[in-house]
Amino acid sequence: MSRFLWRSLGGLVMTLGLVGPLHAAEPKLEAGLIYRFVQFSQWPAREPWTYCVAGDELVQQALQQLLGHITEVRLIHTPVQAKPCHVLYLGREVTPDASWRPLLSNPQLLSIAANAELYQLGTVFGLIQEPRQLAFRVNLSLARSQGYQLNARMLRLAKEIY
């Protein structure tokens, strides 16, 4: 991995340690994490990737701004709409019900959840909202069983690994 990419991830994580409320910057931080999770993961899906965001229009907009117009970032509302997706972010507004579970078992789909209940449905990454920072957890056993290779340096930055 290039030093530039490692510094970028490190810089993003340093930014996540901001003191004070995260509310205004949170969608951009979440979009940045989604982007970095994809950069530091290898899985069977082939580029170009379609990104999908469920339940959080602000994160969808921030991710589209970050990725530019070359990459498609869809705002979705149901699991059926996520079928063409390669990267799926489940926002806090998504109801953590079993309808998402069959989709999450697809090894072509890198999945990220915004809270613990959604993470428990079977996503590879989960965000952890703390009072003054945003951290992440990784379901490494799920990632490995689905054929993902996750960067070791990124794993060291995870708050929790299962």
C-alpha positions as semicolon CSV with decimal commas, in nm:
position;residue;x (nm);y (nm);z (nm)
1;M;0,000;0,000;0,000
2;S;0,133;0,342;-0,082
3;R;0,232;0,581;0,193
4;F;-0,017;0,831;0,055
5;L;-0,309;0,594;0,110
6;W;-0,192;0,503;0,458
7;R;-0,154;0,870;0,550
8;S;-0,501;0,936;0,410
9;L;-0,656;0,670;0,632
10;G;-0,452;0,785;0,929
11;G;-0,553;1,145;0,866
12;L;-0,917;1,048;0,847
13;V;-0,896;0,858;1,174
14;M;-0,720;1,153;1,336
15;T;-1,004;1,372;1,214
16;L;-1,251;1,134;1,375
17;G;-1,104;1,219;1,713
18;L;-1,240;1,575;1,699
19;V;-1,352;1,711;2,032
20;G;-1,706;1,838;2,045
21;P;-2,025;1,743;1,864
22;L;-1,989;1,558;1,535
23;H;-2,339;1,625;1,404
24;A;-2,250;1,876;1,131
25;A;-1,940;1,691;1,007
26;E;-2,073;1,340;1,060
27;P;-2,205;1,266;0,707
28;K;-1,871;1,365;0,555
29;L;-1,681;1,157;0,810
30;E;-1,904;0,857;0,744
31;A;-1,863;0,900;0,368
32;G;-1,486;0,918;0,419
33;L;-1,487;0,597;0,618
34;I;-1,697;0,418;0,356
35;Y;-1,452;0,531;0,089
36;R;-1,152;0,411;0,292
37;F;-1,315;0,075;0,377
38;V;-1,345;0,010;0,003
39;Q;-0,989;0,124;-0,066
40;F;-0,842;-0,101;0,203
41;S;-1,048;-0,411;0,120
42;Q;-1,020;-0,664;-0,158
43;W;-1,315;-0,881;-0,251
44;P;-1,457;-1,068;-0,549
45;A;-1,660;-0,774;-0,687
46;R;-1,523;-0,611;-0,999
47;E;-1,497;-0,239;-1,065
48;P;-1,671;-0,010;-1,143
49;W;-1,857;-0,036;-0,816
50;T;-2,205;0,087;-0,747
51;Y;-2,238;0,239;-0,402
52;C;-2,575;0,233;-0,227
53;V;-2,680;0,422;0,082
54;A;-2,996;0,320;0,266
55;G;-3,165;0,556;0,505
56;D;-2,928;0,854;0,502
57;E;-2,951;1,108;0,223
58;L;-2,681;1,331;0,376
59;V;-2,427;1,047;0,369
60;Q;-2,533;0,962;0,013
61;Q;-2,474;1,323;-0,093
62;A;-2,139;1,344;0,089
63;L;-2,025;1,016;-0,068
64;Q;-2,132;1,130;-0,417
65;Q;-1,940;1,454;-0,366
66;L;-1,633;1,261;-0,250
67;L;-1,643;1,008;-0,534
68;G;-1,748;1,247;-0,809
69;H;-1,984;1,176;-1,093
70;I;-1,781;0,888;-1,236
71;T;-1,901;0,654;-0,961
72;E;-2,270;0,592;-0,902
73;V;-2,401;0,646;-0,549
74;R;-2,765;0,546;-0,515
75;L;-3,003;0,635;-0,235
76;I;-3,215;0,326;-0,168
77;H;-3,498;0,239;0,070
78;T;-3,552;-0,138;0,039
79;P;-3,333;-0,449;0,010
80;V;-3,469;-0,513;-0,342
81;Q;-3,323;-0,181;-0,460
82;A;-2,979;-0,294;-0,337
83;K;-2,940;-0,585;-0,579
84;P;-2,705;-0,400;-0,823
85;C;-2,492;-0,265;-0,537
86;H;-2,130;-0,355;-0,463
87;V;-2,098;-0,136;-0,153
88;L;-2,394;-0,095;0,084
89;Y;-2,416;0,149;0,372
90;L;-2,709;0,100;0,609
91;G;-2,780;0,432;0,780
92;R;-2,924;0,483;1,127
93;E;-3,274;0,531;0,986
94;V;-3,283;0,177;0,845
95;T;-3,500;-0,057;1,048
96;P;-3,279;-0,346;1,166
97;D;-3,505;-0,627;1,044
98;A;-3,427;-0,960;0,882
99;S;-3,529;-0,842;0,533
100;W;-3,173;-0,712;0,482
101;R;-3,000;-1,034;0,595
102;P;-3,017;-1,237;0,267
103;L;-2,861;-0,947;0,080
104;L;-2,577;-0,917;0,331
105;S;-2,467;-1,278;0,276
106;N;-2,369;-1,188;-0,082
107;P;-1,985;-1,199;-0,108
108;Q;-2,001;-0,947;-0,396
109;L;-2,136;-0,683;-0,154
110;L;-1,922;-0,495;0,097
111;S;-2,160;-0,397;0,376
112;I;-2,131;-0,125;0,638
113;A;-2,378;-0,049;0,917
114;A;-2,431;0,275;1,108
115;N;-2,521;0,113;1,440
116;A;-2,485;-0,205;1,644
117;E;-2,830;-0,347;1,564
118;L;-2,768;-0,321;1,190
119;Y;-2,413;-0,455;1,231
120;Q;-2,553;-0,765;1,400
121;L;-2,754;-0,843;1,085
122;G;-2,424;-0,949;0,930
123;T;-2,232;-0,653;0,791
124;V;-1,853;-0,653;0,752
125;F;-1,803;-0,307;0,902
126;G;-1,995;-0,123;1,170
127;L;-1,967;0,236;1,282
128;I;-1,954;0,317;1,652
129;Q;-2,094;0,654;1,755
130;E;-1,924;0,768;2,074
131;P;-1,985;1,096;2,256
132;R;-1,690;1,274;2,094
133;Q;-1,575;1,053;1,810
134;L;-1,671;0,806;1,542
135;A;-1,497;0,467;1,544
136;F;-1,553;0,137;1,367
137;R;-1,571;-0,237;1,424
138;V;-1,496;-0,521;1,186
139;N;-1,653;-0,866;1,159
140;L;-1,330;-1,030;1,045
141;S;-1,462;-1,387;1,057
142;L;-1,752;-1,290;0,828
143;A;-1,516;-1,098;0,598
144;R;-1,284;-1,397;0,565
145;S;-1,569;-1,643;0,509
146;Q;-1,693;-1,425;0,221
147;G;-1,350;-1,401;0,060
148;Y;-1,252;-1,050;0,169
149;Q;-0,895;-0,952;0,235
150;L;-0,876;-0,657;0,473
151;N;-0,565;-0,447;0,514
152;A;-0,384;-0,525;0,842
153;R;-0,308;-0,159;0,911
154;M;-0,674;-0,071;0,880
155;L;-0,761;-0,354;1,118
156;R;-0,525;-0,206;1,380
157;L;-0,734;0,112;1,372
158;A;-1,058;-0,075;1,443
159;K;-1,199;-0,033;1,790
160;E;-1,342;-0,387;1,788
161;I;-1,266;-0,695;1,578
162;Y;-1,484;-1,008;1,587
